[in-house]
């Protein structure tokens, strides 16, 4: 990735992103007994499809033993399933189950409902400003996510 600069405006943007993350993580997300790592792990499987355990651990920044324990726990809960890798029968692929997908969908719907309720507390002016800002920021944030994913892929190679 590029090097950080001393641009004060970038600091303002970084702080705003941190505030948004805090809102989502602390105030809008209901983990219901699942850790943040578990939710991210399931989200990666849902988004990227079946993966090897080592790849999942690396993608989530957790050790192979921790990833193995997490997968075993998620298997017992019926949230993931294992299958043989068609390219190497000695290796298992981990995939999200239908129950795992349903859980993620329920959590996303709950988070959106909580945010919708919170947005009703805004003044009409703040609501209009936020809507305009999010229409502009949404595509930019998606490009940042894509750039980050590409740089993660390069780092993993």
C-alpha positions in Angstrom: 0.0 0.0 0.0 1.0 3.6 -0.4 2.6 5.5 2.4 0.7 7.7 4.8 1.0 11.4 4.4 0.8 14.3 6.8 -2.2 15.7 5.0 -4.5 17.0 7.7 -7.6 16.3 5.5 -6.7 12.6 5.3 -6.6 12.6 9.0 -10.1 14.0 9.1 -11.3 11.4 6.7 -9.6 8.6 8.7 -11.3 9.8 11.9 -14.7 9.9 10.2 -14.2 6.3 9.0 -13.3 5.3 12.6 -16.4 6.9 13.9 -18.6 5.1 11.3 -16.9 1.8 12.2 -17.5 2.4 15.9 -21.2 3.1 15.2 -21.5 -0.1 13.2 -19.4 -2.4 15.4 -20.5 -1.1 18.9 -24.0 0.2 18.4 -25.6 -1.5 15.4 -24.2 -5.0 15.4 -25.8 -7.7 17.6 -23.3 -10.5 17.8 -25.7 -12.8 19.8 -22.9 -14.9 21.2 -20.8 -14.9 18.1 -17.5 -13.0 18.1 -16.5 -10.4 15.6 -14.0 -12.8 14.1 -16.7 -15.4 13.7 -19.0 -13.0 11.8 -16.1 -11.9 9.6 -15.1 -15.5 8.9 -18.6 -16.4 7.9 -18.9 -13.2 5.8 -15.6 -14.2 3.9 -17.0 -17.6 3.2 -20.3 -16.2 2.0 -18.6 -13.6 -0.2 -15.6 -15.6 -1.6 -17.0 -19.2 -1.6 -15.4 -22.4 -0.3 -11.8 -22.0 0.8 -9.0 -24.0 2.4 -8.6 -23.6 6.1 -5.1 -22.1 5.7 -6.4 -19.5 3.2 -9.3 -18.6 5.5 -7.0 -18.2 8.5 -4.6 -16.0 6.5 -7.5 -13.9 5.1 -8.9 -13.3 8.6 -5.5 -12.8 10.3 -5.8 -15.8 12.6 -3.4 -18.7 13.1 -4.1 -22.1 11.6 -4.8 -23.7 14.9 -7.3 -20.9 15.8 -8.9 -21.2 12.4 -9.2 -25.0 12.8 -10.9 -24.6 16.2 -13.3 -21.9 14.9 -14.3 -24.2 11.9 -14.9 -27.1 14.3 -17.1 -24.9 16.4 -19.0 -23.6 13.4 -19.4 -27.1 12.1 -21.0 -28.2 15.4 -23.4 -25.2 15.1 -24.3 -26.1 11.5 -23.0 -22.8 10.1 -20.2 -24.3 7.9 -19.7 -27.6 6.0 -16.5 -29.4 4.8 -16.0 -31.0 1.5 -13.1 -32.6 -0.4 -11.1 -30.3 -2.6 -11.7 -31.6 -6.2 -8.1 -30.7 -7.1 -6.5 -32.4 -4.0 -8.6 -35.0 -2.2 -6.3 -34.8 0.8 -7.5 -31.3 1.5 -10.9 -30.1 2.8 -12.7 -27.0 1.6 -14.8 -25.0 4.1 -18.1 -23.6 2.9 -20.8 -21.6 4.6 -24.0 -23.6 5.1 -27.5 -22.5 4.3 -28.0 -22.0 8.1 -24.8 -19.8 8.1 -26.2 -17.7 5.2 -29.5 -17.3 6.9 -27.8 -16.2 10.1 -25.8 -13.6 8.2 -28.9 -12.4 6.3 -30.8 -12.0 9.7 -27.9 -10.1 11.2 -27.6 -7.8 8.2 -31.4 -7.2 8.2 -31.3 -6.5 12.0 -28.3 -4.0 11.5 -30.2 -2.2 8.7 -33.3 -2.0 10.9 -31.4 -0.6 13.8 -29.7 2.0 11.6 -33.1 2.9 10.0 -34.5 3.5 13.5 -31.4 5.6 14.4 -31.7 7.7 11.3 -35.2 8.8 12.3 -33.6 10.8 15.0 -31.9 13.1 12.5 -33.2 16.5 11.6 -34.5 16.8 8.0 -31.4 18.9 7.2 -29.0 16.3 8.6 -30.9 13.5 6.9 -30.6 15.3 3.5 -26.9 16.0 4.1 -26.1 12.4 5.1 -28.1 11.0 2.1 -26.1 13.2 -0.3 -22.8 12.3 1.3 -23.5 8.6 1.3 -24.6 8.7 -2.4 -21.2 10.3 -3.2 -19.2 8.2 -0.7 -20.7 4.7 -1.5 -18.9 4.1 -4.8 -15.7 5.5 -3.5 -15.8 3.2 -0.4 -16.4 0.2 -2.7 -13.4 1.2 -4.8 -11.3 1.4 -1.5 -12.5 -2.1 -0.6 -11.5 -3.4 -4.0 -8.1 -1.7 -3.8 -7.6 -3.2 -0.3 -8.6 -6.7 -1.5 -6.2 -6.4 -4.5 -3.3 -5.4 -2.2 -4.2 -8.2 0.3 -4.1 -10.7 -2.7 -0.7 -9.3 -3.7 0.7 -9.6 -0.2 -0.5 -13.2 0.1 1.3 -14.2 -3.1 
